[in-house]
Amino acid sequence: MNTKTITDKTERKAAKRAVRKKAAPKAKRATGVARGSLKKKVAKLVQGQRKKR
């Protein structure tokens, strides 16, 4: 929802809440899908160091 035109903070919050309440509920996350801290981490190379083989 675009609320850039509403300048009053409380009015904008009320508008957002109303839209959120009307919206269809989101589907549950599928089983076996990693989220947050459970995701596999990607090792970062140190800047300025060469990758030795």
Secondary structure by P-SEA (a helix, b strand, c coil): ccccccccaaaaaaaaaaaaaacccccccccccccccccbbbbbccccccccc
